[in-house]
Amino acid sequence: MARIAFILLCHRNPAAIIAQAEQLTAAGDYISIHFDSSADAADYESIRSALAENPNVVFAKRRIKCGWGEWSLVQATLNAIDAALESFPRATHFYMVSGDCMPIKSAQFAHRLLDQTDADYIESYDFFDSDWIKTGFREERLIYRHLFNERSQPRRFYASLGLQQKLKLTRKIPEDLQIMIGSQWWCLRRRTVEAIVAFVRERPDVMRFFRTTWIPDETFFQTLVRHLVPGREIENRTLTFLMFTDYGMPVTFYNDHYDLLLSQSGLFARKISVEAADLREKLGALYVSDKVDFDISDEGRRLFNFLTTRGREGRRFAQRFWEKETTLGRSRELMIIACKKWHVAKRLVAAINTHTQVPAVDYLFNEEDTLLPDLGGIESSLAKRGRHRRAMMRMLFQHFDTDRMVICLDTASLDLITDFHSDRATVRALEIECSFDDDYLIGHAQRVGLAGEQTNDATFARLLPTIRNDMIHEREAIRDADFDNAARLRETASLDENAAALAQFLRVSPDVARMLAETPHLFVD
């Protein structure tokens, strides 16, 4: 059976470290602790004293001062690994954690998962070809020598880098290595860790190279594992659930995140707030429990992205010049149906196609599978349609040989609606106002990936009000835009009121408008 030796790097909060070590070893696992040498000596002594009688705890024999982005973090990890290898011969896996990490599954669940697959769990993407690095330096991390800490000695760091760039003092990457990059929160098998330690002794040239790279904890183990282990034995993912904000900062979890964390696919989560005492206590108890049935929906990252982007308005980029200067045509009339419930708008579109001579197209800018004619490739993806939307509409007008057309847009597409209204063509809008009950909102959340089949009621209780408010906000934003030639179809309106709205929108006779308003099951979910 799997037995985990946790490799813990920490520098503060001795009480939390003691509790973390006791919780993880209570299930029969081990822990090797490196406590930063620059931290308070009294804190270190209190940790050693409290854990002195625990045979499943060991401390790195050599402590060093660690700095973000430095080789010191890798060296501290290697020191803790050496202590763990020597002290825990029965450890089958080595799992990298910090003081901010806590388990989100039981030890039984974790051991069973590791027993099922003979593999190393570590993110390792090609350093140069992947997009793992979103911003900042890329090759500069490797080809220049970084002798100073970027955070504590920024002036020296950038002066040294600038001098090397000016004098072109670059260096070669070891030829037999493919540099990889990924999260530093890995879980490796014993034989892999032993192979890394042997490699470290045998290849001083590689050690010299990595010692002066920048942020080597994201490249050192990731590169060596790929170099030493067959690809079929590597799971390219981390077992630690973590998220980052738009600004590259890790998201912190608090007491009310317990249910959310348990529904993620990872074994551990980071970062758990130091102040979240209840959460830490519950997660510590979870690890030693016999719980193995977890409802994993894994919606955490999608949910976080959705919740943190609410309320952001405006465009990130300006329109391209050809979008600004082109027009649908002065003589043409584009009629836009804006509706959140796509099935409602599609029923109306089907009725329009049946009872009028006006071509009507479903959500062509929102739905990839919308049935469209061959337009030379511009219709092949949502990205192309949106990027060349006016050209796309001109081609559709030409294809249908008409000057009048109806399209559907999601109410979230205010930017598209606004763009079309700025055209010299005549543009009309019909907003369909629908009610949103909980069943519809749950289905919507599952369709767009904010929730899964196993998402629990507590998560939905927090999520549904946000989704409902978001939909209402979209509707109100369209009304606030105060577009010309705007009409509204309402689920709660009378047949006569809706017929009048359709007559105004489509410029059809009252009889045809009434026929459309009487479309069977128009508003039924």
N, C-alpha and C positions, 0 to 999 in steps of 0.2 A: 504494500500500500504506500501511496505517496506520503512523504514527510517533508515539509517545507522548512527551509532555513531562510528566515527573513533577513535581508540586509538593510539595516536602518541607519540612515544618515540624519543627524539631528543636532540642534545647537541651542535649544531653549525648552522651557516648559517641562521641568523635570517630573512634576506630578503626572502630566499627560503621558510622558514617555514610560514611566513606571507602570501606569495603568495599561498602556498599549502592550508592553512586553508581557505583563501578567495575563492579559486576555488572549494573546496569540499563542502563548506557550501552554495555556490551560487545556488546549485541545491536543497536546502532544507534539506540537511543532516547536521550532527553535527560532532564536533570534540572535543576530550578531550586531552589536551597536558600535557605531563610531560617533562619538560626541565631540564636536568641534573644539580644538585646543584653545581657540580664542574665547570660548564661552566661559562663564563664571565657574571657577574651580569648585566652589561650594555646591553648585548644581550638579556637577559631575560626581562628586563624592556622595551626594544624597542618592543619586541613581544607583551607583555601585553598591552602596550600603543596603538599599531597599531590595535589590535583586541578588544579593550575594549568595543566598541559600537556594536560588533557583538553578538547577543543573542544566536547564535548557536555554540559559542566557550566557553569552560570552561577549567580551569587549575587545575591540581592535587593540592589538598590542602597541601600535604606534598611532598616536593621534596627531593630526595636522590641522593647520588653519585653512579653512576652505573659503573660496570666493566664487561668486557667480561667474560663469563663463570660463573658469580657469581649469587647468589640468588637476588642480588639487581635489576637485570633486571626484574625478576618476580614481586618483590615487587613494583617497579615503575609502572608496568603494572596494578597491583591490585589497586594502588592508583589512577591511571587515570580512571580505571573502576568504582571505588566508586564515583568519581566526575561525571562521565557520567550518572550513574544510578540515582543519585540524581537530576541532572540538566535536563535530557532529558527523561521524562516519555513516550514520544511518539516514542522513538527509538526502533525499532524491532530487529535490528542486531548490533553486535559490531565487527568491522573489525580492526585487528591489522596492523598498517603500521609504517614505519619509514620515516625519512626525505628524504630518497632516493627513496621512492615509488611514482609512479604517475599512474593515471588511463589510461587504454588503451581501455576502452569502455565508452559509455555515461552513465550518471546516470539512464536514462530511461531503458537502456539495463540491467544495474546492478539490478535495482529494480524489473524489470520483471523476471529476472532469480531467484532472491531470493523469489519472490512471488510464482513462479511455483513449487518449491520444499520446503517442510517443513523439513529442515535438517540443521545440523551444518556442515560446511566445515572446516575440519582439518585433516592433516596427522596424523595418529596414528597407528604405526606398533609395533608389539611385540618387546620389547627391546632386548630380548635374542635370539629369533628365526629368526628375520629378518636380512637382510644384509644392513640395513639403515646406520649403522656405517661402513664406508669403512676401516678406519685405526685407530690406536691408542687405547686408553683405551675403554673398554666396561663395564664389571661389576665393574671395579675400580671406575667408576663414582659414583656408588651407595653404595658399601659396605664399603668404607672408608670415613672419614670425611674430607672435603676440606675446610680449614680455611683461605687459602691464595690465592691470585689471581695468576694464572699460568703465565700471561703475565707481570704483573708489579712486582711480587715477585717470580720469577721462582725458586730461590735457596731454599726459605722457602717452596714453594709448593712441590717440589720434595723431600726435606728433611723430611717434615712431612709425605708424602706418603710413603717414604722408611721406616721410623721408624714404621709406622703402619703395613706395610707388614712384617717387621722383627719380630715384637712382636705379629703378627697375631691379630691385633685389628680390626677385622671386625664387622659389625653389620647386623642385620636382616632387610629385607625390610618389611614394614607393610603387614601383612599376607593377608588382604582382598583386596589388590591392585595388579592388573596386570600392571606392569610398561610398558608404551608405549612410543614411540619416533617418532618425526616427525618435520616438519618445524614449526617455531614459527609464521608464517604468516597465521593466521586463521581468519575465519568469523563465529561467533557463534550467535545463537538466544538469545533473551533477557532472556527467562526462563532458558536457560542453564547457562548464566552468573550469574543470580541470584542464581541458585543452587550451583555454584562454590563458590560464596561469602558466602553462608550459610554454606557450607562444611568447608571452611577455619575457620569460627568461631567455628564450632562444633568439629573439629579434630585437636587440637594442636599437637598431636603426629605426624600426617602426615606433619604438617608445620615444626616441628623440624627436621624431616627426610630430607625433600627437601631443607631446608635452607643450609645444608652442603653437598649437592650433587654437582657434577660438571656439568656445562652447563644445569641447570634446566629449562631454557626457552624452551628446546627441549623435556622435559619430563613432566613437571608439568601439564600444561593445557591438553596435549595429554592424560595423564593418567586419570585425573579427568573427562574429557568428556566421555571417555570410561566407567568409573566407574559409572557415573551418568545418562548417556543417552543410551536408547536402540540402539543396533547396526543398526537397520533398519532406524534410524533417523540421521545417520552419513554418510556423503560423505567423503570417505578417500582420500581427495586431497585438495590442497591449491588453492585458486582462484587468487593467485599472481604468475605471470610468472617470474621465475628466473632460472638462469643457473650457473653452477660452472665449473671452469677450472680443469685440471688434478691435480692441486695442492690444490684444495679445496677452491679457492678464487672465490667470486662472479663475474660474468661477468658484465661489465659496458656498458650501452647503451648511444649512442651519437645521434647527430642531424640527421644522415642519417639512423637511425633505425626505423623511424616512421611507414613506411608501414609494416615492419616486425613485429613490436609490435602489430599493430592492427589486424594482421592475426592470432594471438595466442588466445587460448581459455580462458585465464585468464581475470579478471576484472582490475587488476593492474599489474605493472611490477616493478621489482627491480633488479639492481640499475640504476637509471638515473643519469648520470654525472651532477655534479653541474655546470660544464662549458657548458652543453648542453642547453643554454637558449632558443633557438628556439624550441627544442623538448619539453621542459617543458611548454612553452607558448602554443604550439599546443595541447598538451595532456590536459592541463587545460581547454582550450576552448572546446575540445572534450567532456569533462565530462558534461558540461552544455548545449550541443547541443541536437537536437532532433534525432540524427542519431541512428538508431536501426538495420540497415542492414549491418552486417559485414561479409565479406568473410573469414571464419575461415579455414585455412589450417593446422595450428598447427605444422608446420615443423621446428620451431625455434631450438629445441634442436638437432634434427638430422642434421640440416643444420650446426649448430655450430660445432658439432662433426666432420662432414665431412671437413669443411673448416680448422679447426685447426689441423687436422692430415695429411694434405697434406705435402709431402716432408719428412716425417719421414721414414727412411729406416732401415733395419736390423730386427733381431728377438729379441723378448723380452726374450725368454727362449732358452736355448740350446736344441739340439735334445736329446731325450732319448737314452740310450746306445743301446737298441735293434734296434732303427732306424738306428743308425750309422753302426752297425755290420752286418745287414742283406743285402741281395742283391736280385735283380730280377732274376739273373741267367746270367752267362757269355754268354750263347748261345742265349739269348733272345734279341728281338729288340722292343723297345718302341718308337712309333712315336707320338709326341705331336703337336696338332694344337692349336696355341695360337691366340685367336681372341676375340675382345671386343664385336662385334655384334654376339650374340649367334646364331641367326637364320641363319646367313651366314654359320657358321661352321657346324651347324646341317644339312643344305642342302648338304654340301660337305660330311659329314659323311654318310648320307643316300645314296649318290651316290657311296661312297666307299664300303658300305655294299652290294650294288646292283651289281657293276661291278668288284669287286675283291674278293679274298678269305680271305682278312684280316679283322678280327673283329674290329669294330669301335664303341666306346662308347661316348655318349655325355658328358656334363659337370659334371662328377660324383663327383668331389671335390668342385664344386661351386653350384650345384643345388640339393636341397633336393629330388625332385621328379624324378630324373633320373631313368630310367627303368634298374634295375639290377637283376641278379639272386640271389637266396637265398644262402648266403655265411656264414650262421651260426650266423648272427646277426651283423657282422662287417660292413655290408652295411646299417644298420638301421638308421644311422644319419650322417650328415656331419661331426660332431665332431669326431665320431669314424673313419670314412673314413680317415680324415686328420691325426688323431693321429697315425693310423696304416697303412699309405699309401702304404708302400712297401709290407707289408703282404697282403693288399687288392689287389694290382696288381698281386702278385704271385698267389693268389687264382683265379683271373680272367684269367690269362694265363692258369691255370690248367682247369678251367671250360670250356673254349673255345678250350682246347686241341690244343694250338698253341704256337709258339715261336715268333709270330709277332702280334702286336696290335696297334691300334690307339686310342688315347683319346683326348678330348678337354679340354682346360683350359682357364680361363679368363686371359687376359693380366696382371691383377693385381696379379696373382698367381706366381710372379717371384720366391718366395721362394720354391714353389713346383717344378717349372721347374729346378731351380738350384739343388735342392736335387736329382731329378731323373738323371740329367746329371752327378752327382758325382758317380752314381752307376757303377758297373762293366759291366752291360749290355750295348748294343749299343743303344744309345738314339739319336733320330733325332727330330728336331723342324721345324715346318712350321708356320711362322708368316703370318697371313692374314691382310693385310693393307687395311683398309676401310676409307671412308670419313665420317665425322660426321656433318650433317647439324643441324640447330636449332630444327627442328621437332623431329629428333631422340634424341637429347640431352634432350629435354623437356620430351619426353616419358621415357627416361632412368631415369631422376630425379624423376619422379612419380613412376616408378617401384621399385626403391630402397628406396623410402620414404623420399627423400630430398625435395620433393614438393608434393602438393596435387592438386585436381581438381580446388580448389579456389585460388591457388597461383597466385598473380598478376604479370603483365608484368614487373613492376619495380624490383621485387625480381628475376625474371628470367634473367633480364638484367645484374644483378650482379653475378648470379649463373652460367650461361652458359659458360662464358669465363673460369671460374675456372674448370668446369667439362671437357671442351675441352682440356685445358692445362694438366689436370690430365691424360687424356687418352693418349695424345701425350707423356707425361712423362713416362707412363708405357711402351709404345711401344719402346721408346728410351732406357729405362733401359734394356729391353730384348736384344736390339742390342748391347748395351755397354757391356753386359755380354760376347759377342763374343763366343757363344756356337759352338762347333764342329758340323758338319753335319747340318747346319742351311740353310733353304731356305725361300723364301718369295713369297707369292701370293699377287698381287696388283690389286685393283679395276681398276686402270688406265692403267694397262699393256695390251699388246696385247695377243691374244689367244695363240700364239706360245710361248710367254714368260712364261705365266702361266702354259702351258702344260709342258714346260721344268722343271719348279720348282716342279711340282707334280711328274714328272718322277724321279727327284733326291730324293725327299722326300720319296716316296713310293717304289722306285726301281721297277717300273712297266714299261711295254713296252710303246713306244711313242703313239701307238694307244689308249691304255687304258688311258694314261695320258691326251690325247686330249679329249677323251670322258668325263672325269671328269671335265676338264676345260670348257667344253661346257654345264655343268649342267644348266638347265633352271633357269633363274631368280636368279642366285647365289648371286649376290650383291644387289638385289632389296630389299628395306626396306618394 
